[in-house]
Amino acid sequence: MAAVDEVEIRSFDKQRDAAMVEALEKRCEVGLRAIVIDTMGDPMCRVRNSPQSKMLVAELEEELVGVVRGSIKIVTMKSSLGGKAKVGFVLGLRVSPLHRRRGIGLRLVQRLEDWFGINSVDYVYMATEKDNKASLRLFLGKLGYVMFRTPAVLVNPVANRPARISAKVEIRKIEVEQAECLYRRFMGSMDLFPHDIDSVLRNKLTLGTWVAYPKGESWIGETSTDEINGWPLPTSWTMLSVWNCGDVFKIKVGKASNVCVISTKLLSLVDRALPCLRLPSVPDFFGSFGIYFVYGMHGEGPRVGLLAKSLCQFVHNLATDQCKDCKAVVAAMGGCDPMKHYIPHWKLLSSREDIWCIKALNHDQEKQSEQGRGTPAEAATRAVFVDPREV
């Protein structure tokens, strides 16, 4: 068995490495969990929309045995001087099943952290499933990260039939300028809120921003920032934006029990034969499909629950009408965000609690402890903005 010192860590070369990275990730994903991500020939697609990005590969005897991606942006951080910081995000760390427990993942992340340091990054953070013990051992144990937040990932299947939206709700698409002003006003103080939110909203993957408010009330002006700050908002209102992940990557279920497969197909047949029963339709998740990602969800007022649910139903119908291969609407919310209780989702497909970890690069350990949270319960007490570019 070759020594880890013989492994070369280098930058990703699309022409040379793309096919091998795709093959590596398929082996890793199927071995770890049921979800397989198909980047459609562009392994950097999940970080390409960030202001700065980098991808590293580990090569051993002309074989790719590991990969990691990183991105850099400026965000709001309450504990930082001036309330903002440059942060790096670690995404998509994979090591070949035959080459694990040899320090390859550790070396990949350390080299990525070197790149972060060269670019004056203040903090580095990463996200993982709470049951991914190997990842947590690496980041919390060996690399010195601390627990930061525990967001919930909510998944709702896109059924064949349109969802019913309350007749008491008005839904309206707003201009980018108005959306940007609203986000900066109501969510700009959240940790990890991107300072280039205008770039996110103008990205071609953002399908738009919609607001919901009680029918009979009026919305504020068309696009003017002065009108947004000066006009009164409705008594209750909710907003969200939609990111089309299906144009970046596809997903499929890599493995599932025979019972799950048979039950899904049987339920689908009964639903088509007897639509009057209005059974909970389950899409065929066993082929390649896309998802819509809901981000920036915020609402205020006594009727926010009805409005939030209506907006989510609107996004469901949008996916049904405009994207044939979109089979799920996904939202990631802070662990303590009350809006998560209004988002339709299936518990079977959702994760109540992921784990985000953080490490201070240009701060002392006291500052890092102040920024992080030691337990999931503490980490859930603060809100966070989930950037769709890091899904």
C-alpha positions in Angstrom: 0.0 0.0 0.0 1.4 3.4 -1.1 2.3 5.9 1.7 0.2 9.0 2.0 3.3 11.1 1.3 3.2 9.7 -2.2 -0.2 11.3 -2.8 -0.1 14.5 -4.8 -2.5 17.3 -3.9 -3.0 19.7 -6.9 -5.6 22.0 -8.5 -8.4 20.5 -10.5 -7.8 20.4 -14.3 -11.2 20.0 -16.1 -9.8 18.5 -19.3 -7.7 16.0 -17.4 -9.7 15.2 -14.3 -13.5 15.8 -15.0 -14.3 12.2 -15.9 -12.3 10.7 -13.1 -13.8 13.0 -10.5 -17.3 12.0 -11.6 -16.4 8.4 -11.3 -14.9 8.9 -7.9 -17.9 10.8 -6.5 -20.3 8.1 -7.7 -18.3 5.5 -5.9 -18.2 7.6 -2.7 -21.8 8.7 -2.7 -23.3 5.2 -3.3 -21.1 3.9 -0.5 -22.1 6.5 2.0 -25.8 7.2 1.5 -28.6 6.8 -1.0 -28.2 10.1 -2.8 -26.0 10.4 -5.9 -25.2 13.9 -7.4 -24.6 14.1 -11.1 -22.7 17.4 -11.9 -23.3 16.8 -15.6 -19.7 17.0 -16.6 -18.8 20.1 -14.5 -17.5 19.0 -11.1 -17.0 22.6 -10.1 -20.6 23.6 -10.7 -21.5 23.7 -7.0 -19.0 26.5 -6.3 -18.6 28.1 -9.7 -21.2 30.8 -8.9 -19.3 32.0 -5.8 -17.1 35.1 -6.0 -14.0 33.0 -5.6 -13.7 29.2 -5.9 -11.1 26.5 -6.0 -11.1 22.7 -6.4 -8.3 20.3 -5.3 -7.8 16.7 -6.2 -5.6 14.0 -4.6 -3.7 11.8 -7.1 -2.0 8.5 -6.4 -0.2 6.5 -9.1 -2.2 8.3 -11.8 -5.5 7.6 -10.0 -7.7 10.3 -8.4 -8.4 9.2 -4.8 -9.8 12.4 -3.3 -11.4 15.7 -4.1 -12.5 18.9 -2.2 -14.0 22.2 -3.2 -13.9 25.6 -1.6 -15.5 29.1 -2.1 -14.9 32.5 -0.6 -17.3 35.4 0.0 -17.9 38.3 2.4 -20.8 37.9 4.8 -22.3 39.2 8.0 -20.8 37.8 11.2 -22.0 39.3 14.4 -18.9 38.5 16.4 -16.5 40.0 13.8 -15.1 43.5 13.9 -17.5 45.7 11.9 -20.1 42.9 11.7 -18.7 41.4 8.5 -16.0 38.9 7.6 -14.4 37.0 4.7 -15.4 33.4 5.0 -14.4 30.2 3.2 -16.7 27.3 2.7 -15.5 23.6 2.4 -17.8 21.6 0.2 -17.8 18.1 -1.4 -14.9 16.4 0.4 -14.6 12.9 -1.0 -12.0 10.1 -0.6 -12.1 6.8 -2.5 -13.4 4.0 -0.2 -10.2 2.0 -0.9 -8.0 4.9 0.3 -9.7 6.1 3.5 -8.2 6.4 7.0 -4.8 7.3 5.5 -4.9 11.1 6.0 -5.9 12.0 2.4 -9.0 14.0 3.5 -7.0 15.8 6.1 -4.3 16.8 3.6 -7.0 18.0 1.1 -8.7 20.2 3.7 -5.4 21.6 5.0 -4.3 22.6 1.5 -7.6 24.2 0.9 -7.2 26.1 4.2 -3.8 27.3 2.9 -5.6 28.8 -0.1 -8.1 30.4 2.3 -5.2 31.9 4.3 -3.5 33.3 1.2 -6.8 35.1 0.5 -7.1 36.6 4.0 -10.1 34.5 5.0 -11.3 35.1 8.6 -13.4 32.0 9.1 -13.8 28.6 7.4 -17.0 26.6 7.8 -18.4 23.4 6.5 -21.7 21.5 6.6 -22.3 17.8 7.1 -25.1 15.4 8.2 -25.3 14.8 11.9 -24.7 11.1 11.5 -21.6 11.5 9.4 -19.2 10.5 12.2 -16.2 10.3 10.0 -16.6 13.9 8.8 -17.2 15.1 12.3 -14.1 13.3 13.7 -12.0 14.9 11.0 -13.3 18.5 11.3 -14.0 18.6 15.1 -11.3 16.3 16.2 -8.3 16.7 13.9 -8.8 20.1 12.3 -10.0 22.1 15.3 -13.4 23.2 14.1 -16.2 23.9 16.5 -19.9 23.4 16.2 -21.6 26.5 14.7 -25.2 26.0 13.7 -27.8 23.1 13.3 -30.0 24.0 10.3 -33.0 21.9 9.2 -33.3 20.7 5.6 -36.9 20.3 4.5 -37.8 18.4 1.4 -41.3 18.3 -0.2 -41.9 16.1 -3.3 -43.4 17.7 -6.4 -46.7 15.9 -7.0 -48.3 15.4 -10.4 -51.3 17.6 -9.5 -51.1 21.3 -8.6 -51.3 22.3 -4.9 -54.3 24.3 -3.8 -53.5 27.9 -2.8 -55.8 29.8 -0.5 -58.1 32.3 -2.2 -57.4 34.7 0.7 -53.8 35.2 -0.4 -52.3 37.5 -3.0 -48.9 36.4 -4.5 -46.7 38.7 -6.5 -43.3 38.6 -8.1 -41.1 41.6 -7.3 -38.2 43.2 -9.0 -34.6 42.4 -8.0 -34.0 45.9 -6.6 -37.0 45.6 -4.3 -36.0 42.1 -3.2 -32.4 43.2 -2.5 -33.7 46.1 -0.3 -36.0 43.8 1.6 -33.3 41.2 2.3 -30.8 43.8 3.4 -33.4 45.4 5.7 -34.9 42.3 7.3 -32.2 39.6 7.0 -28.9 41.6 6.6 -28.0 41.1 10.3 -28.2 37.3 10.1 -24.9 35.4 10.3 -23.6 34.4 6.9 -25.8 36.8 5.0 -23.9 37.4 1.7 -22.9 41.0 1.1 -23.3 40.3 -2.6 -26.9 39.4 -2.3 -27.6 41.4 -5.4 -25.4 39.0 -7.4 -27.3 36.1 -6.0 -30.6 37.6 -7.0 -29.4 38.5 -10.5 -27.9 35.1 -11.1 -29.6 33.2 -13.9 -30.3 30.3 -11.5 -32.5 32.5 -9.4 -36.0 32.2 -10.9 -37.3 35.2 -9.0 -38.5 36.5 -5.7 -42.2 36.4 -4.7 -44.2 38.0 -1.8 -47.5 36.9 -0.4 -49.9 39.1 1.5 -53.6 39.1 2.4 -56.0 39.6 -0.5 -57.5 43.1 -0.4 -54.4 44.8 0.9 -51.8 46.5 -1.3 -48.1 45.9 -1.8 -45.5 48.7 -1.7 -44.1 50.5 -4.7 -42.7 48.8 -7.8 -38.9 49.0 -7.5 -37.9 52.2 -5.7 -35.8 51.8 -2.5 -37.3 55.0 -1.1 -40.8 53.5 -1.5 -39.8 50.3 0.3 -38.4 52.2 3.2 -41.2 54.8 3.3 -44.4 52.9 2.4 -46.1 50.8 5.0 -45.9 47.0 4.5 -49.1 44.9 4.6 -50.3 43.7 8.0 -48.9 40.3 7.3 -46.4 39.3 4.5 -44.0 36.6 3.5 -41.2 36.5 0.9 -38.9 33.9 -0.6 -36.6 33.4 -3.6 -36.2 30.3 -5.8 -32.9 28.8 -7.1 -33.0 26.2 -9.8 -30.5 23.6 -8.8 -31.6 21.4 -11.7 -29.5 23.6 -14.1 -26.4 23.0 -12.0 -26.6 19.3 -11.0 -29.0 16.4 -11.0 -29.9 14.0 -8.2 -30.9 10.4 -8.0 -31.4 7.7 -5.4 -28.4 5.4 -5.6 -29.8 2.7 -3.4 -33.1 1.9 -1.8 -34.9 -1.1 -0.3 -37.1 -3.2 -2.5 -40.0 -2.4 -0.2 -39.4 1.4 -0.8 -39.3 1.0 -4.6 -42.4 -1.2 -4.8 -44.4 1.0 -2.4 -43.5 4.1 -4.4 -44.5 2.6 -7.7 -47.7 1.1 -6.2 -48.8 4.4 -4.7 -48.1 6.2 -8.0 -50.3 3.7 -9.9 -53.2 4.0 -7.4 -52.9 7.8 -7.5 -53.2 7.9 -11.3 -56.1 5.4 -11.3 -58.1 7.0 -8.5 -57.1 10.7 -8.4 -60.3 11.5 -6.4 -58.6 9.9 -3.4 -55.9 12.6 -3.5 -53.3 10.3 -2.2 -49.9 11.8 -1.4 -48.2 11.4 -4.8 -44.6 10.3 -4.7 -42.4 11.2 -7.7 -40.1 8.5 -9.2 -36.9 9.4 -7.4 -35.0 6.5 -8.9 -34.1 8.3 -12.1 -32.1 11.5 -12.5 -34.0 14.6 -11.4 -33.6 18.3 -10.4 -34.7 20.3 -7.4 -35.8 23.9 -6.7 -34.2 25.4 -3.6 -36.1 28.0 -1.6 -33.9 30.6 0.1 -34.3 33.9 1.9 -37.7 33.0 3.4 -38.9 35.7 5.8 -42.3 36.8 7.0 -44.0 39.0 9.6 -47.5 39.5 10.9 -50.3 37.4 12.5 -51.1 35.5 9.2 -47.6 34.7 8.3 -48.2 30.9 8.6 -50.9 30.9 5.9 -48.9 33.2 3.7 -45.7 31.1 4.0 -47.6 27.9 3.2 -49.2 29.5 0.2 -45.9 30.7 -1.1 -44.5 27.2 -0.8 -47.5 25.8 -2.6 -46.9 28.4 -5.3 -43.3 27.2 -5.7 -44.6 23.6 -6.0 -46.9 24.6 -8.8 -44.1 26.6 -10.4 -42.0 23.4 -10.5 -44.9 21.4 -11.8 -45.5 23.9 -14.7 -42.0 25.0 -15.7 -39.6 22.1 -15.0 -40.5 18.5 -16.1 -37.6 16.9 -14.2 -38.0 18.9 -10.9 -39.2 16.4 -8.4 -38.6 18.1 -5.0 -38.7 21.6 -3.5 -36.0 22.0 -0.8 -35.5 24.6 1.9 -32.8 24.9 4.5 -33.7 26.9 7.6 -31.9 27.9 10.8 -32.7 25.5 13.7 -34.6 28.2 15.6 -36.3 29.9 12.7 -40.0 29.8 13.3 -40.7 29.9 9.5 -39.6 26.3 9.2 -42.8 25.2 10.9 -44.9 26.6 8.0 -43.0 24.9 5.2 -44.7 21.8 3.8 -42.3 18.8 3.8 -42.1 15.1 4.3 -40.4 14.0 7.5 -39.2 10.8 5.8 -37.2 12.8 3.2 -36.2 15.7 5.5 -33.4 16.2 8.0 -34.4 17.9 11.2 -30.8 18.8 12.0 -27.6 19.1 10.0 -24.4 20.3 11.6 -22.3 23.3 10.5 -18.8 23.7 11.9 -16.5 26.7 11.9 -12.9 27.5 12.4 -11.2 30.9 12.8 -8.1 31.3 10.6 -7.1 34.9 11.5 -8.4 35.0 15.1 -7.2 33.5 18.3 -8.9 30.5 20.0 -10.9 32.7 22.3 -12.5 34.5 19.3 -13.3 31.1 17.8 -14.9 29.8 20.9 -17.0 33.0 21.1 -18.2 32.5 17.5 -18.9 28.8 17.8 -21.4 27.0 19.9 -20.5 23.9 21.9 -23.8 21.9 21.7 -26.6 21.4 19.1 -29.0 23.0 21.5 -26.9 26.2 21.8 -26.2 26.2 18.0 -29.9 26.2 17.2 -30.5 29.4 19.1 -29.2 31.8 16.4 -30.5 32.5 12.9 -28.5 31.9 9.7 -28.9 32.8 6.0 -28.4 29.8 3.7 -26.7 30.8 0.5 -28.1 28.9 -2.5 -24.7 28.9 -4.1 -23.5 26.4 -1.5 -26.3 23.8 -1.8 
